[in-house]
Amino acid sequence: MIIDLPPTRKNYRFPGIIGAKGRRFVIDWPKAKEKANSRFFYFILTIFASLYITACSSVPSKTIPMPPISTSLPGPRMDAFHTVGPGETLWRIGKMYDVSVDELIQTNHLSNPQDLKMGQELKVPNAAQIKPVVTLYPSDKWEYIIIHHSGTEEGSALQFHHWHLNKGWDKGVGYHFVIDTNQSSKQDGQIESTPRWIKQEDGAHCKADEMNPRAIGICLVGNFDEEKVSQKQMAALVFLVNKLRRHYKIPMDHVLGHGKVPGASTHCPGIHFPWGEFTNRLRNAHSE
Ligand SMILES: [Zn+2]
């Protein structure tokens, strides 16, 4: 079960808490118990620490406002269809399209919203233009950002999730973020957060130099040995990397292409990836 709620210290810190109904928390007791058994002392400490911290600060993580993907003027609202990606909840999907969770429940006749299935198609009534929803969690884990390409013409977080499960990676999609093209029912430049980001877990994207536990993995859909990065993907990448870099205090020389990691033998993210343009835009983008 995935923790994906409007981020607050409470729902982020307590192991096993998976949802909130009104003012009541819904608790996944087997999971909470398993965590408590294995790390009982830590659990008790966490409770005390959380009580102390919530008294001081109620919103430690923040969901950053991102501009709509298109740079043109916002189009009119219209009904849209959305395929549920890995880790997505009604809260997240509602935020993407600026519609309420209640509207999504009613329109799709969902009797138990927690049963949302990956791959399920939802109708989104009167949807605004889609916006990425990226939550910046409190963490001192992240020291690097590593950029990848998928090496494929199409893809999405959902497709990579299935592919990586088939490779035997039991947590599925190995990246923390995917930046789409206009393939696989996605929009060019759309940023998807994966469950590994939402749960703040190690990536499975770069074994070299033991990067997986300390590097945020971002994958752009495309094969940049053969094609170019689209302008919308680049704008989304610059925006995302700068937000992450500033929040986690990651220096510029810790933003690397996969192939630049010591010990990695790969062209990833592709011979046509425009490193000069990317790093210039990172340095110059105060407002991007
Ligand atoms: Zn790679």
Boltz pocket constraint, residues with backbone or C-beta under 6 A from the ligand:
constraints:
  - pocket:
      binder: B
      contacts: [[A, 147], [A, 148], [A, 149], [A, 205], [A, 258], [A, 266], [A, 268], [A, 269]]
      max_distance: 6.0
